[in-house]
Amino acid sequence: MKVETFELKQQAEQARTLYRIGKLSRNEAKEQIEPYVTAVNKKSVEIAKKYNQKPRLVSVIGFMR
């Protein structure tokens, strides 16, 4: 995993945790999680094209679960 992706994942997990305990609103958490979800989906599309498959995309709501 690249350093940038790792940092985005840490930030997204922290935002998810803060949302779950009520420290962040849903919109604030979504803003912090969105860059990670975008990066993951981009990589998923690249891998899916390589193997001629359909990508499995992640949503912000799915990540918050």
HUFENCOR-V800533 format. One record per backbone hydrogen bond with DSSP energy under -1.0 kcal/mol. CO is the residue of the C=O (numbers start at 1). NH is the residue of the N-H. Records with the same first field share a line. If there is no record, write none. Layout:
BEGIN
CO = NH + NH
END
This chain:
BEGIN
2 = 6
3 = 7
4 = 8
5 = 9
6 = 10
7 = 11
8 = 12
9 = 13
10 = 14
11 = 15
12 = 16
13 = 17
14 = 18
15 = 19
16 = 20
17 = 21
18 = 23 + 24
25 = 29
26 = 30
27 = 31
28 = 32
29 = 33
30 = 34
33 = 37
34 = 38
35 = 39
36 = 40
37 = 41
38 = 42
39 = 43
40 = 44
41 = 45
42 = 46
43 = 47
44 = 48
45 = 49
46 = 50
47 = 51
48 = 53
59 = 63
60 = 64
END
